Amino acid sequence: MSAPEIRLHPLNDHDLRPEGEFVLYWMVTGRRLSWNFALDRAVELARELEKPLLILEALRVGYRWASDRHHRFALDGMREHRAELEGSDVGYHAYVEPEAGAGKGLLKALAGRSVGVVTDVYPTFFVPRMQEAAAEKLDVRLEAVDSLGILPLKAAEKTYSAAYHFRRFLQKTLGEHLTEMPVARALPDRPLPAAGHIPDEVLDRWPAASQELLDGDEDALAALPIDHEVPPVGARGGTEAGRDRLSAFLDETLARYPDERNDPDADAQSGLSPWLHWGHLSAHEVFDAVAKHEEWSPARLANEADGKRHGWWGMSEAAEAFLDELVTWREIGHSYCWLEPDHADYDTLPEWARETLADHADDPRDPCYTLEEFRDARTHDELWNAAQRQLLHEGIIHNYLRMLWGKKILEWSESPRRALEIMIELNNRFAVDGRDPNSYSGIFWTLGRFDRGWPEREVFGKVRSMTSKSTRRKVDLDRYLERWGDAPTLSL
């Protein structure tokens, strides 16, 4: 199956080069070999032109917040890919920079021998700038393919100020895209032309990652110039681990999701965000699994687009609650980042939020903490410290407590702008699913994005506030605090 036209994004004006040796898939953020429109597109071109397919999956060391934690999760996926493709007709080059800038020129060297280059669409972090720069340097077609969400990014022509409005738009629009799914097995048994060897001059300069590094050798990881103060988490990266988590969620947890997902002691969340962020798991595959679990078909969609959380899908309450997170809240973030290139800037907050925060800029902050005090969980608040310790050790925060985490940083920082800087730094350095459109959705929601004005109070103005006291009344925290209340912080 070909990728739908609406998901194709040419990044330069060059044509394909039929005399090239292979089709190159530059795997950047869709790090999976299934349920991937970009890979479908690369396979389609290889078949049409009767050329081999070569996959380049590279990992930089010079990006901000590069660490053992982020690298290890990505390397787990690369190990799976090498094992799956070994002995197949598809070429695969796993490259990990040994030092910042060492990978410069690799893409151009391979693209220069290619028919054309296919890559992934991703609307945040350094990826858009990197791909724009590549598009200017390559003398062959570079085409990005959107495989991020159920709704194609091109389908929304404006940003939405609230989830209700975006949800209503989805309900009017999404039905026509639900039958356009990527291939569950993009590399089927029907073979492509066999890939030749990567030229020796390329391998000499940009050698493949060692098997020791991919297998988790600590010394190999320690040799890389990345942040070694942020250790790997217990969760394993890769599609197989993501699918295990998905199966366990559907079989054991989904039924409890509507009533217990905000309860930290209940462990009723899906926990899928790290695998979705790293592209090891596709939103399409997750949706398909939920639909099969519900024995659902598109015929059950409601005709009315009322913007409500429940009722439109024609699924159980539990499934609809989960899909509201997977589709509505996840994709409003993707859409916003796609349409607003400056989405990480304070000045993109809604005008009402900026005005009310400015009105309260001189309100006393007592206490007022530094980045280091926040990082090390050295506040006066037991619950906030516990949430920060979970982030430090597991690379996640329970979603309900993540909202409180952000609100208290706003309350205890010298200014809203400084609070934003601290939230971005802590989240993107320590969260396995950080540096993501949803990272910016959650952080900026703390400051008023996708929300409305509330009763005015000190520091927050009309931006919604939260307190640890009210949180402890609403949800069970005994086991959560027992686990994280006295946990040590990292030795940073």
N, C-alpha and C positions, 0 to 999 in steps of 0.2 A: 504493500500500500504506500502511496506517495503522501508526503506531508501536504496538508491543505494549503492552498495559495495564500490565505490570510496569515499563515504562520511563517512565510518566507520573507526575509529581510536582507536584500542585497546591500553589502557594505561598500562596494565600489562598482565602477562601471565597466570593468573588464569582462571579456567573454571567457567561456570555458576554452580550454586548449586541448582539442581532441588528440593531439600527438603526445600528450603527457603520459607518463608511465603508470600513474595510479590516481585514484580519487583520494584526497586527504581529508579525514575527519579530525579536526582539531578539538579534542574533547576538553572543555574548560570547566563547565559547571553542570552539565548533564552527564555525570560520571557513572554511567550504567550502560549495559549492553542489551537492554530491553525497554519497552514502553518509552521510546525516545524518538520523537519526530525528527531530530537532527540526524540521528543514525539512520532512520528510515530514508531520509533524503539522500544521504551519502550512498547507501546501498542501491537506491533507485538509479542514481547517476552511474554507479559502477556497472550496473546491469545494462543500462541503456547504451553505454559506450564500450561495453565489454572490456572493462579495465579492472585491475585489482583494487582492493580497498586497503588503505593504510590508516591506522588510528594512532594519533599522537596524543598521549596523555602526559602532560608536564606539570611539575609542581615547583613553583618559585620559592626562594627563601627570602627575597628582599621586600616582600610586601609587609605593610604595617601589621603588627600583632602575630607574625609568624611564630609558632611555638611547637614544642613537642606535642602538645594536645591536639592542635589542628593538623599537624603533619601526620601524626599516627593514625588519625581517623581517615584521612585521605589515602594514606599508604595501604591501609587494609583493603580498600576498594581496588587499588592498583594491583595488589597481589592476586585478588580474585580474577581480575581481567587477564593478567598474564597466564594464569593457570587455565582459564576457560579457552583462551585463544591459541594456546600452545598446540602446535601440530595442525592448526586449521589453515584455510586458505586466506584468512584475514591477517594482514600484518599489524603488529602492535609494538609501539615504542614507548616504554615507560621511562620518562626522564625526570630526574630530581636534581635541581641545581646544587652543586657543591658549595657555591658561594654566590653572592648577589651579583647578578648580571652575567653569570656564566652561560645562561641559556640564550643570550642575545644572538640572533642570527639563525637559530635552529629552525624556526618556522619558515623563514625565508628560504633556507636551503632546501627544505623538503617541498615547499610550495613551488619552487622553481622547477621541480621535476614533475609536478602534478598536472592533472587535467583541470583541477579547481579545488578550492578549499571550502568545506562546510564546517561551521562552528555553532556554538550555543548562544542564544539570547539570554542576557542577564542584565538587569537594569540598575545595578548599584555597585559599590566598592570600586576597585580599580579596573574592573572588567570592561566597561564601556570605553574608557580612555585607551586601554591596551588594544582593543579590537579596532578602534578608529585609527590608531597609529599603524597597526598592521595593514589595514585596508589601503593606506596611502603608500606603503612600502612595497606591497606585493604587485607583481605585474600579471596576475591571474585573478580570476573571479574569486571573491571571498563573500560567502553567503551565510548569514546567521539564521538559525531556525528556532522558533519559539516553541519550547516544549515544557514551559514552566507550570502552566495551570490548565484547568478545564476550559476557561475562557481565554481565547487568543488575546494578546495584549492590544492588537490593533482594533479589537471590537469596541473598546471604550474610547470615546473621543474627548472626554473631559474628566477631570478629577471630581471625586464626590466627597462632600464634607461630613457625611455620616454613613454608618453601615446600613441604616434603613434605606437610604436613597440608592446606595450601591446594590443592595439586595433586591430592591424593586427592579433596577436595571437588569440584574442577572436573571430574574424571573421572566422578564420580557425577551431576553436575548439568548440565554444559555441553551435552551432546548435544541436549537439547530446544530449546536456543536457537540452534543452528547453522543452522537453517532460517529463522530470523527475521532477515533481513538488511535494512538500509535500501536505498532505491532508488538504483541506480547513477546514474540521471539524474533527479533530483528535480523538475526543471522541464522536462517533456517538451514535445513539439510541440503537444499538445492545450492550447490557451490557457486561462488564467484570465481573469476579467474584467479589463479594462485598468485599471491603477492611475491614479488622478488625480494631479494635481500636489500636491506637498507645499505646504501653505499658506505664503504669503509671510511671514506673521508668524513662522512657525517658521524659515524660511530666513534671514530678516533677523537673527534672534538667534543661530541655530546654523547658519551657512552650511556647505555641503558642503566637504570638503577640496579644496584646489586640485589641479589636474592636475599642476602642477610638483612638489608635495610627494609625490604618489603615484608620479610618474615618477622620483623619486630626486634631485631638485634639492638640492644641498648647502646652499645658502643658505636654502631653505625649511625644511629640517630643523634648521639651526643657529638659526633664529628661535624654536624651541620651547624652553620652560623645562625641559629634561631634562638628564641627565648626558651632556655632550659629550666627556667623557674616555674613554668606552667606545665605540669606533668600530664601525661595521657590520662584519660578517664577509664573507668572499668568497662564501659560499653565499647563494643567492637564496631568499627565501620564496615562498609560494604553492603551490597544488596542482600546477601544471604541473611545477615544479622537484621537488616531492616525488615525483611519479610518475616523473620521469626517474631519480631516485635509486633508486627501487624497482625499475624495470626493469633498471637496470645491476646492481643487487645480485643479482637472480634470474638474470640471464643470465651474469654474469661471476664472481660471488663465492660464491653459496650453496653450491656443491659443496665449497668450501674451508672453510666456516664452522665445522664441528665441530672440525677439527684446528688451525685457524690464527687463530680469532677473538681469542684471548688474546695473540697475537703482534703487538706494535705495528708491526713492520717489514712484516708481511704485508698490512696494510690489508684484512682479511677481515671487518670488521663491516658491519652494514647501514647505519649512519649515518642512520637515519630519525627519530631522537628529536626533532630540532628541528621537523620538520613535524608529527609526532604531537602534540607539546606545543602548538603554536600552532593545532591543529585544522585545518590545511591538508590533512592526510591522515588518513583514518579507519583505525582498526585493522581494521574490517570489510573495507575495500578491500584492505588489505595481506593479510589472511587469504585473501580470495577469490583474489588473485593467486597466492599460494603454492599454494592448492588446485588451481587450474587448471594451474599449472606441474607439479604432481605427478599430474595427471589423477585427482584424488581425489574421493570421495563419502563422505558420512557412514556408508555401509554398511561402511566399512573400520575404523570405531572398534572398539576392543577392548571386550569385555563386562566385564572385570575392572578395578576401580579400585584399583590397587596403589600409587599415588603415585610411581611411577618416572618418570624423565625421558623415557625412550624406550619405544616399543612401543604406547602407547595410541592415538595418532593413526592408525596404519597408513600412515605416510608414510616417506620416506627418512630416514636418520639425520640428514642435513643439515637437512631441513625440520623435523624434530621438535626439533632443538637450537634452531633459530631460534624456533619457536613457543613453546618453553618460556620464552624471553625475552619475546616479544611478549604472550603470554597469562598464563603463571604469574607471572613476576616483575613485569611491568607492572601486572597487575590485582590482585595482592596489595597493592600500594601504593595503588591507587585504593580498594580495599575498606577498607583500614585507615583511610585519611583520611576516608572516608565515615562509618564507624562510630565513629571517635574524633576528635571536633572539636578536641581539644587535641593533635593528633598532632605539632605542631612544638615541644612543650614537653619539656624534659629529663625531667620526672617521669613521662612515659609510657613510658620505657624499662622493659624487664622487671625485676622486682624483683631477680633474681640479678645483673643487670648493674649496677644502681645500688648494690647492696651491695658488690660486689667493687671497683668503681671508688672507692667511699667508703673502703674498707679501704686503698686505695693512694693516697689523696688527698695524703698527705704525702711520698710518694716523691720523691726529687730529680728534677727535669727539667733535664737538661743535654745539649744546649742548650735554651733556652726562648725562643721568638720572639714578637714582637708581631704584631698584625694587619698592620701596614704592611710588616714584613719578609716575612711570608708573601705578601702581595699582590704585592710587587715581586720575588718569587723570589730573595730574599737569604738562603737557608739554606746550610748547609755541604754539602748533598747535591745532587750534579749531576743525578741522576735526578728527584728531587722538583722541582727548579727547572725542569727541562725540561717536566715535566707542567704546572706552573703557567704557563709561558710559552705552551704550547699553548692553555690555557684563555684567557689574555689575548688572544691573537691570533685564534684560530679559534672561540672560544666553546664548545669541547668539550674533553674529555680522553678519551683512549683508555680504554675501560671497565676494563680490567685495571689500568691505572695509576691510574685514579680511586680504586680501592680502596686502593692504596698511599698516594695523596695524602691521603685521609682519615685513615688509620691513623697517619701521621706527624704530622699536625696534632694528633691526640690525644696522641701521645707528647711533642711539643715545645711544648705549651701549658701554662699555669700551672695549669689545672684542666680536668676533663672538661666542665664547663659552659661554660667559656671556649672550649674547642675546638669545641663545638657552635655557639656564636655565630660563630666565625671561619669554620667550614665553610659555614654558611648565608649569611653575608655574601658570601664569595668566590663561591660557586656561584650564588647568585641575582643577583648583580650582573653576572657575566661570562658565565655559561653561557646560550647561546641557548635551551636546554631547561630552564633553571632555573625556580624558583617552581612546581614541578610535583609531583604525588604521588610520582613516581619520584625527584625530588630528595630528598625526605624519606626515602624508602626507603633510598637509597644512603647518605645521611649518617647516619641512625640505625642502619643495619647496622654501620657503623664502630664504634658504641658498644654493639652487642649485640642490636638488634632483629632478628627473624627468624633469629637464630643461637643457638648453644648455648655452654656453658662449655668452655673449653680449658685446657690446663696453665697454672698460675698463674705470672706473672712480674711484674717491677716495672712500675709505672705502669698497665699494662693490667689487672692482676689476672687474672681468668679470661676477659676479653674477648679474642677472637682478635687476634693481632698479625701484622704483616707487616714485612719488612725489605727495603731496597733491594738488599742483597747477594743474598738468596735470589731476589728478582725477576729480577735480572740473570743468575742461573744458569738460570732457568726459560724465559725468553723472549729472543728476539733483539731487540737494541736499538741496533745500530750505526747504522742509517739514522735511527732516531728521534732519537738523541742528536746525530747530525750535523746534523739539521735544527733541533732545538730547544735543544740544549745551549748554544749561543752566541747564540741569538736575542735581540734587545734586548727589554726590557720596555716597556710603554706609558709614556708621559710623564704620569704621574698626579700 
